[in-house]
């Protein structure tokens, strides 16, 4: 999971997630990655996401 999460974060930083990459600065993954995009990408990796 860590490598897959890092891959999604790098994809976002490089602007490959369907929107332009962020400007220069310090970002946390929670504020950088859109939750819907993360769930979609994790599902393509075969991860099952369940909500409570």
N, CA, C and O atoms as a Tripos MOL2 file, in Angstrom:
@<TRIPOS>MOLECULE
protein
  208   207    52     0     0
PROTEIN
NO_CHARGES

@<TRIPOS>ATOM
      1 N           0.8120   -1.1830    0.0000 N.3       1 UNK1
      2 CA          0.0000    0.0000    0.0000 C.3       1 UNK1
      3 C           0.8620    1.2550    0.0000 C.2       1 UNK1
      4 O           0.4970    2.2380   -0.6450 O.2       1 UNK1
      5 N           1.9690    1.2560    0.6870 N.am      2 UNK2
      6 CA          2.8010    2.4620    0.7490 C.3       2 UNK2
      7 C           3.3270    2.8350   -0.6320 C.2       2 UNK2
      8 O           3.3020    4.0050   -1.0150 O.2       2 UNK2
      9 N           3.7980    1.8480   -1.3750 N.am      3 UNK3
     10 CA          4.3240    2.1310   -2.7150 C.3       3 UNK3
     11 C           3.2120    2.6040   -3.6450 C.2       3 UNK3
     12 O           3.4320    3.4840   -4.4770 O.2       3 UNK3
     13 N           2.0410    2.0360   -3.5130 N.am      4 UNK4
     14 CA          0.9210    2.4620   -4.3690 C.3       4 UNK4
     15 C           0.4840    3.8760   -4.0170 C.2       4 UNK4
     16 O           0.1810    4.6730   -4.9050 O.2       4 UNK4
     17 N           0.4480    4.1880   -2.7330 N.am      5 UNK5
     18 CA          0.1090    5.5490   -2.3100 C.3       5 UNK5
     19 C           1.1520    6.5450   -2.7850 C.2       5 UNK5
     20 O           0.8110    7.6490   -3.2100 O.2       5 UNK5
     21 N           2.4250    6.1620   -2.7160 N.am      6 UNK6
     22 CA          3.4940    7.0350   -3.1980 C.3       6 UNK6
     23 C           3.3700    7.2450   -4.7020 C.2       6 UNK6
     24 O           3.6110    8.3460   -5.1960 O.2       6 UNK6
     25 N           2.9990    6.2060   -5.4280 N.am      7 UNK7
     26 CA          2.8320    6.3260   -6.8820 C.3       7 UNK7
     27 C           1.7130    7.3090   -7.2160 C.2       7 UNK7
     28 O           1.8460    8.1100   -8.1420 O.2       7 UNK7
     29 N           0.6190    7.2520   -6.4720 N.am      8 UNK8
     30 CA         -0.4890    8.1820   -6.7150 C.3       8 UNK8
     31 C          -0.0630    9.6090   -6.3620 C.2       8 UNK8
     32 O          -0.4360   10.5530   -7.0580 O.2       8 UNK8
     33 N           0.7090    9.7740   -5.2970 N.am      9 UNK9
     34 CA          1.1800   11.1020   -4.9110 C.3       9 UNK9
     35 C           2.1160   11.6720   -5.9780 C.2       9 UNK9
     36 O           2.0050   12.8470   -6.3280 O.2       9 UNK9
     37 N           3.0220   10.8680   -6.4890 N.am     10 UNK10
     38 CA          3.9480   11.3250   -7.5310 C.3      10 UNK10
     39 C           3.1880   11.6590   -8.8050 C.2      10 UNK10
     40 O           3.4920   12.6450   -9.4760 O.2      10 UNK10
     41 N           2.2020   10.8380   -9.1360 N.am     11 UNK11
     42 CA          1.3570   11.1050  -10.2970 C.3      11 UNK11
     43 C           0.6930   12.4750  -10.1660 C.2      11 UNK11
     44 O           0.6010   13.2200  -11.1420 O.2      11 UNK11
     45 N           0.2360   12.8020   -8.9710 N.am     12 UNK12
     46 CA         -0.4010   14.0950   -8.7290 C.3      12 UNK12
     47 C           0.6120   15.2300   -8.8150 C.2      12 UNK12
     48 O           0.3260   16.2760   -9.3970 O.2      12 UNK12
     49 N           1.7960   15.0270   -8.2360 N.am     13 UNK13
     50 CA          2.8290   16.0650   -8.2620 C.3      13 UNK13
     51 C           3.2910   16.3870   -9.6850 C.2      13 UNK13
     52 O           3.5990   17.5370   -9.9970 O.2      13 UNK13
     53 N           3.3360   15.3720  -10.5370 N.am     14 UNK14
     54 CA          3.7820   15.5700  -11.9150 C.3      14 UNK14
     55 C           2.6790   16.0970  -12.8370 C.2      14 UNK14
     56 O           2.9260   16.4000  -14.0040 O.2      14 UNK14
     57 N           1.4680   16.1990  -12.3030 N.am     15 UNK15
     58 CA          0.3630   16.7000  -13.1100 C.3      15 UNK15
     59 C          -0.2400   15.6530  -14.0140 C.2      15 UNK15
     60 O          -0.8670   16.0000  -15.0160 O.2      15 UNK15
     61 N          -0.0740   14.3900  -13.6980 N.am     16 UNK16
     62 CA         -0.5990   13.3110  -14.5310 C.3      16 UNK16
     63 C          -1.9760   12.8240  -14.0750 C.2      16 UNK16
     64 O          -2.5080   11.8590  -14.6250 O.2      16 UNK16
     65 N          -2.5460   13.4870  -13.0790 N.am     17 UNK17
     66 CA         -3.8190   13.0460  -12.5080 C.3      17 UNK17
     67 C          -5.0050   13.8000  -13.0930 C.2      17 UNK17
     68 O          -6.0730   13.8320  -12.4820 O.2      17 UNK17
     69 N          -4.8410   14.3980  -14.2460 N.am     18 UNK18
     70 CA         -5.9560   15.0910  -14.8750 C.3      18 UNK18
     71 C          -6.0290   16.5760  -14.5640 C.2      18 UNK18
     72 O          -6.9230   17.2660  -15.0540 O.2      18 UNK18
     73 N          -5.1170   17.0700  -13.7710 N.am     19 UNK19
     74 CA         -5.0490   18.5060  -13.5050 C.3      19 UNK19
     75 C          -3.5830   18.8950  -13.4010 C.2      19 UNK19
     76 O          -2.7130   18.0340  -13.2780 O.2      19 UNK19
     77 N          -3.3160   20.1760  -13.4490 N.am     20 UNK20
     78 CA         -1.9180   20.6110  -13.4110 C.3      20 UNK20
     79 C          -1.3130   20.3410  -12.0360 C.2      20 UNK20
     80 O          -2.0170   20.3000  -11.0270 O.2      20 UNK20
     81 N          -0.0140   20.1620  -12.0180 N.am     21 UNK21
     82 CA          0.6850   19.9190  -10.7650 C.3      21 UNK21
     83 C           0.6560   21.1480   -9.8780 C.2      21 UNK21
     84 O           0.3940   22.2510  -10.3580 O.2      21 UNK21
     85 N           0.9160   20.9780   -8.6070 N.am     22 UNK22
     86 CA          0.8780   22.1090   -7.6760 C.3      22 UNK22
     87 C           2.0530   23.0540   -7.8970 C.2      22 UNK22
     88 O           3.0770   22.6790   -8.4690 O.2      22 UNK22
     89 N           1.8860   24.2620   -7.4390 N.am     23 UNK23
     90 CA          2.9710   25.2360   -7.4730 C.3      23 UNK23
     91 C           4.0020   24.8510   -6.4190 C.2      23 UNK23
     92 O           3.7670   23.9480   -5.6170 O.2      23 UNK23
     93 N           5.1180   25.5200   -6.4200 N.am     24 UNK24
     94 CA          6.1780   25.2500   -5.4610 C.3      24 UNK24
     95 C           5.6790   25.4660   -4.0410 C.2      24 UNK24
     96 O           4.9740   26.4360   -3.7620 O.2      24 UNK24
     97 N           6.0440   24.5630   -3.1560 N.am     25 UNK25
     98 CA          5.6610   24.7030   -1.7610 C.3      25 UNK25
     99 C           5.7020   23.3780   -1.0450 C.2      25 UNK25
    100 O           6.1130   22.3650   -1.6120 O.2      25 UNK25
    101 N           5.2810   23.3840    0.1870 N.am     26 UNK26
    102 CA          5.2180   22.1940    1.0230 C.3      26 UNK26
    103 C           3.7690   21.7310    1.0900 C.2      26 UNK26
    104 O           2.8840   22.4980    1.4710 O.2      26 UNK26
    105 N           3.5290   20.4880    0.7240 N.am     27 UNK27
    106 CA          2.1690   19.9610    0.6940 C.3      27 UNK27
    107 C           2.0950   18.6600    1.4750 C.2      27 UNK27
    108 O           3.0650   17.9050    1.5320 O.2      27 UNK27
    109 N           0.9550   18.4040    2.0690 N.am     28 UNK28
    110 CA          0.6740   17.1350    2.7230 C.3      28 UNK28
    111 C          -0.1880   16.3040    1.7780 C.2      28 UNK28
    112 O          -1.0020   16.8580    1.0390 O.2      28 UNK28
    113 N          -0.0210   14.9850    1.7920 N.am     29 UNK29
    114 CA         -0.8210   14.1550    0.8840 C.3      29 UNK29
    115 C          -2.3210   14.3480    1.0700 C.2      29 UNK29
    116 O          -3.0820   14.2530    0.1080 O.2      29 UNK29
    117 N          -2.7500   14.6180    2.2990 N.am     30 UNK30
    118 CA         -4.1770   14.7880    2.5770 C.3      30 UNK30
    119 C          -4.7670   15.9930    1.8470 C.2      30 UNK30
    120 O          -5.9560   16.0090    1.5290 O.2      30 UNK30
    121 N          -3.9380   16.9960    1.5830 N.am     31 UNK31
    122 CA         -4.4310   18.1960    0.9080 C.3      31 UNK31
    123 C          -4.1100   18.1970   -0.5790 C.2      31 UNK31
    124 O          -4.6520   19.0060   -1.3320 O.2      31 UNK31
    125 N          -3.2520   17.3150   -0.9970 N.am     32 UNK32
    126 CA         -2.7830   17.3010   -2.3830 C.3      32 UNK32
    127 C          -3.6000   16.3740   -3.2740 C.2      32 UNK32
    128 O          -3.8880   16.7140   -4.4210 O.2      32 UNK32
    129 N          -3.9750   15.2100   -2.7580 N.am     33 UNK33
    130 CA         -4.6290   14.1800   -3.5670 C.3      33 UNK33
    131 C          -6.1390   14.2210   -3.3470 C.2      33 UNK33
    132 O          -6.6170   14.2180   -2.2120 O.2      33 UNK33
    133 N          -6.8720   14.2600   -4.4440 N.am     34 UNK34
    134 CA         -8.3330   14.2150   -4.3700 C.3      34 UNK34
    135 C          -8.7560   12.8160   -3.9060 C.2      34 UNK34
    136 O          -8.3040   11.8240   -4.4790 O.2      34 UNK34
    137 N          -9.6100   12.7140   -2.8840 N.am     35 UNK35
    138 CA        -10.0090   11.3970   -2.3680 C.3      35 UNK35
    139 C         -10.6460   10.4840   -3.4250 C.2      35 UNK35
    140 O         -10.3650    9.2860   -3.4550 O.2      35 UNK35
    141 N         -11.4910   11.0370   -4.2790 N.am     36 UNK36
    142 CA        -12.1370   10.2190   -5.3110 C.3      36 UNK36
    143 C         -11.1070    9.6550   -6.2780 C.2      36 UNK36
    144 O         -11.2130    8.5050   -6.7050 O.2      36 UNK36
    145 N         -10.1140   10.4610   -6.6220 N.am     37 UNK37
    146 CA         -9.0520    9.9930   -7.5230 C.3      37 UNK37
    147 C          -8.2420    8.8800   -6.8480 C.2      37 UNK37
    148 O          -7.9040    7.8850   -7.4880 O.2      37 UNK37
    149 N          -7.9350    9.0450   -5.5760 N.am     38 UNK38
    150 CA         -7.1690    8.0330   -4.8580 C.3      38 UNK38
    151 C          -7.9170    6.7030   -4.8180 C.2      38 UNK38
    152 O          -7.3270    5.6510   -5.0640 O.2      38 UNK38
    153 N          -9.1970    6.7440   -4.5120 N.am     39 UNK39
    154 CA         -9.9940    5.5080   -4.4590 C.3      39 UNK39
    155 C         -10.0280    4.8450   -5.8290 C.2      39 UNK39
    156 O          -9.8840    3.6270   -5.9370 O.2      39 UNK39
    157 N         -10.2190    5.6460   -6.8780 N.am     40 UNK40
    158 CA        -10.2600    5.0930   -8.2370 C.3      40 UNK40
    159 C          -8.9390    4.4220   -8.5970 C.2      40 UNK40
    160 O          -8.9280    3.3190   -9.1460 O.2      40 UNK40
    161 N          -7.8220    5.0870   -8.2890 N.am     41 UNK41
    162 CA         -6.5030    4.5160   -8.6050 C.3      41 UNK41
    163 C          -6.2210    3.2700   -7.7800 C.2      41 UNK41
    164 O          -5.6660    2.3040   -8.3030 O.2      41 UNK41
    165 N          -6.5880    3.2680   -6.5100 N.am     42 UNK42
    166 CA         -6.3630    2.0810   -5.6830 C.3      42 UNK42
    167 C          -7.1700    0.8980   -6.1940 C.2      42 UNK42
    168 O          -6.6960   -0.2380   -6.1610 O.2      42 UNK42
    169 N          -8.3770    1.1530   -6.6620 N.am     43 UNK43
    170 CA         -9.1940    0.0730   -7.2230 C.3      43 UNK43
    171 C          -8.5620   -0.5010   -8.4900 C.2      43 UNK43
    172 O          -8.7020   -1.6950   -8.7560 O.2      43 UNK43
    173 N          -7.8680    0.3270   -9.2770 N.am     44 UNK44
    174 CA         -7.1920   -0.2040  -10.4610 C.3      44 UNK44
    175 C          -6.0140   -1.0920  -10.0740 C.2      44 UNK44
    176 O          -5.5980   -1.9490  -10.8530 O.2      44 UNK44
    177 N          -5.4740   -0.8860   -8.8630 N.am     45 UNK45
    178 CA         -4.4060   -1.7410   -8.3510 C.3      45 UNK45
    179 C          -4.9470   -3.0350   -7.7490 C.2      45 UNK45
    180 O          -4.1770   -3.9170   -7.3690 O.2      45 UNK45
    181 N          -6.2880   -3.1470   -7.6640 N.am     46 UNK46
    182 CA         -6.8770   -4.3510   -7.0990 C.3      46 UNK46
    183 C          -7.2150   -4.2360   -5.6230 C.2      46 UNK46
    184 O          -7.5500   -5.2370   -4.9890 O.2      46 UNK46
    185 N          -7.1340   -3.0490   -5.0680 N.am     47 UNK47
    186 CA         -7.4410   -2.8350   -3.6500 C.3      47 UNK47
    187 C          -8.9500   -2.6540   -3.5050 C.2      47 UNK47
    188 O          -9.5750   -1.9470   -4.2970 O.2      47 UNK47
    189 N          -9.5260   -3.2880   -2.5040 N.am     48 UNK48
    190 CA        -10.9520   -3.1430   -2.2210 C.3      48 UNK48
    191 C         -11.1090   -2.1020   -1.1300 C.2      48 UNK48
    192 O         -10.4990   -2.2030   -0.0660 O.2      48 UNK48
    193 N         -11.9330   -1.1000   -1.4020 N.am     49 UNK49
    194 CA        -12.1710   -0.0140   -0.4370 C.3      49 UNK49
    195 C         -13.6180   -0.1290    0.0300 C.2      49 UNK49
    196 O         -14.5500   -0.1130   -0.7740 O.2      49 UNK49
    197 N         -13.7850   -0.2470    1.3510 N.am     50 UNK50
    198 CA        -15.1300   -0.3300    1.9340 C.3      50 UNK50
    199 C         -15.3660    0.8720    2.8320 C.2      50 UNK50
    200 O         -14.4480    1.3500    3.4980 O.2      50 UNK50
    201 N         -16.5990    1.3560    2.8480 N.am     51 UNK51
    202 CA        -16.9500    2.4370    3.7620 C.3      51 UNK51
    203 C         -17.7420    1.8650    4.9230 C.2      51 UNK51
    204 O         -18.4110    0.8400    4.7970 O.2      51 UNK51
    205 N         -17.6560    2.5360    6.0370 N.am     52 UNK52
    206 CA        -18.3360    2.0380    7.2630 C.3      52 UNK52
    207 C         -19.7990    2.3340    7.2490 C.2      52 UNK52
    208 O         -20.5090    1.9870    8.1930 O.2      52 UNK52
@<TRIPOS>BOND
     1     1     2 1
     2     2     3 1
     3     3     4 2
     4     3     5 am
     5     5     6 1
     6     6     7 1
     7     7     8 2
     8     7     9 am
     9     9    10 1
    10    10    11 1
    11    11    12 2
    12    11    13 am
    13    13    14 1
    14    14    15 1
    15    15    16 2
    16    15    17 am
    17    17    18 1
    18    18    19 1
    19    19    20 2
    20    19    21 am
    21    21    22 1
    22    22    23 1
    23    23    24 2
    24    23    25 am
    25    25    26 1
    26    26    27 1
    27    27    28 2
    28    27    29 am
    29    29    30 1
    30    30    31 1
    31    31    32 2
    32    31    33 am
    33    33    34 1
    34    34    35 1
    35    35    36 2
    36    35    37 am
    37    37    38 1
    38    38    39 1
    39    39    40 2
    40    39    41 am
    41    41    42 1
    42    42    43 1
    43    43    44 2
    44    43    45 am
    45    45    46 1
    46    46    47 1
    47    47    48 2
    48    47    49 am
    49    49    50 1
    50    50    51 1
    51    51    52 2
    52    51    53 am
    53    53    54 1
    54    54    55 1
    55    55    56 2
    56    55    57 am
    57    57    58 1
    58    58    59 1
    59    59    60 2
    60    59    61 am
    61    61    62 1
    62    62    63 1
    63    63    64 2
    64    63    65 am
    65    65    66 1
    66    66    67 1
    67    67    68 2
    68    67    69 am
    69    69    70 1
    70    70    71 1
    71    71    72 2
    72    71    73 am
    73    73    74 1
    74    74    75 1
    75    75    76 2
    76    75    77 am
    77    77    78 1
    78    78    79 1
    79    79    80 2
    80    79    81 am
    81    81    82 1
    82    82    83 1
    83    83    84 2
    84    83    85 am
    85    85    86 1
    86    86    87 1
    87    87    88 2
    88    87    89 am
    89    89    90 1
    90    90    91 1
    91    91    92 2
    92    91    93 am
    93    93    94 1
    94    94    95 1
    95    95    96 2
    96    95    97 am
    97    97    98 1
    98    98    99 1
    99    99   100 2
   100    99   101 am
   101   101   102 1
   102   102   103 1
   103   103   104 2
   104   103   105 am
   105   105   106 1
   106   106   107 1
   107   107   108 2
   108   107   109 am
   109   109   110 1
   110   110   111 1
   111   111   112 2
   112   111   113 am
   113   113   114 1
   114   114   115 1
   115   115   116 2
   116   115   117 am
   117   117   118 1
   118   118   119 1
   119   119   120 2
   120   119   121 am
   121   121   122 1
   122   122   123 1
   123   123   124 2
   124   123   125 am
   125   125   126 1
   126   126   127 1
   127   127   128 2
   128   127   129 am
   129   129   130 1
   130   130   131 1
   131   131   132 2
   132   131   133 am
   133   133   134 1
   134   134   135 1
   135   135   136 2
   136   135   137 am
   137   137   138 1
   138   138   139 1
   139   139   140 2
   140   139   141 am
   141   141   142 1
   142   142   143 1
   143   143   144 2
   144   143   145 am
   145   145   146 1
   146   146   147 1
   147   147   148 2
   148   147   149 am
   149   149   150 1
   150   150   151 1
   151   151   152 2
   152   151   153 am
   153   153   154 1
   154   154   155 1
   155   155   156 2
   156   155   157 am
   157   157   158 1
   158   158   159 1
   159   159   160 2
   160   159   161 am
   161   161   162 1
   162   162   163 1
   163   163   164 2
   164   163   165 am
   165   165   166 1
   166   166   167 1
   167   167   168 2
   168   167   169 am
   169   169   170 1
   170   170   171 1
   171   171   172 2
   172   171   173 am
   173   173   174 1
   174   174   175 1
   175   175   176 2
   176   175   177 am
   177   177   178 1
   178   178   179 1
   179   179   180 2
   180   179   181 am
   181   181   182 1
   182   182   183 1
   183   183   184 2
   184   183   185 am
   185   185   186 1
   186   186   187 1
   187   187   188 2
   188   187   189 am
   189   189   190 1
   190   190   191 1
   191   191   192 2
   192   191   193 am
   193   193   194 1
   194   194   195 1
   195   195   196 2
   196   195   197 am
   197   197   198 1
   198   198   199 1
   199   199   200 2
   200   199   201 am
   201   201   202 1
   202   202   203 1
   203   203   204 2
   204   203   205 am
   205   205   206 1
   206   206   207 1
   207   207   208 2
@<TRIPOS>SUBSTRUCTURE
     1 UNK1         2 RESIDUE 1 A UNK
     2 UNK2         6 RESIDUE 1 A UNK
     3 UNK3        10 RESIDUE 1 A UNK
     4 UNK4        14 RESIDUE 1 A UNK
     5 UNK5        18 RESIDUE 1 A UNK
     6 UNK6        22 RESIDUE 1 A UNK
     7 UNK7        26 RESIDUE 1 A UNK
     8 UNK8        30 RESIDUE 1 A UNK
     9 UNK9        34 RESIDUE 1 A UNK
    10 UNK10       38 RESIDUE 1 A UNK
    11 UNK11       42 RESIDUE 1 A UNK
    12 UNK12       46 RESIDUE 1 A UNK
    13 UNK13       50 RESIDUE 1 A UNK
    14 UNK14       54 RESIDUE 1 A UNK
    15 UNK15       58 RESIDUE 1 A UNK
    16 UNK16       62 RESIDUE 1 A UNK
    17 UNK17       66 RESIDUE 1 A UNK
    18 UNK18       70 RESIDUE 1 A UNK
    19 UNK19       74 RESIDUE 1 A UNK
    20 UNK20       78 RESIDUE 1 A UNK
    21 UNK21       82 RESIDUE 1 A UNK
    22 UNK22       86 RESIDUE 1 A UNK
    23 UNK23       90 RESIDUE 1 A UNK
    24 UNK24       94 RESIDUE 1 A UNK
    25 UNK25       98 RESIDUE 1 A UNK
    26 UNK26      102 RESIDUE 1 A UNK
    27 UNK27      106 RESIDUE 1 A UNK
    28 UNK28      110 RESIDUE 1 A UNK
    29 UNK29      114 RESIDUE 1 A UNK
    30 UNK30      118 RESIDUE 1 A UNK
    31 UNK31      122 RESIDUE 1 A UNK
    32 UNK32      126 RESIDUE 1 A UNK
    33 UNK33      130 RESIDUE 1 A UNK
    34 UNK34      134 RESIDUE 1 A UNK
    35 UNK35      138 RESIDUE 1 A UNK
    36 UNK36      142 RESIDUE 1 A UNK
    37 UNK37      146 RESIDUE 1 A UNK
    38 UNK38      150 RESIDUE 1 A UNK
    39 UNK39      154 RESIDUE 1 A UNK
    40 UNK40      158 RESIDUE 1 A UNK
    41 UNK41      162 RESIDUE 1 A UNK
    42 UNK42      166 RESIDUE 1 A UNK
    43 UNK43      170 RESIDUE 1 A UNK
    44 UNK44      174 RESIDUE 1 A UNK
    45 UNK45      178 RESIDUE 1 A UNK
    46 UNK46      182 RESIDUE 1 A UNK
    47 UNK47      186 RESIDUE 1 A UNK
    48 UNK48      190 RESIDUE 1 A UNK
    49 UNK49      194 RESIDUE 1 A UNK
    50 UNK50      198 RESIDUE 1 A UNK
    51 UNK51      202 RESIDUE 1 A UNK
    52 UNK52      206 RESIDUE 1 A UNK
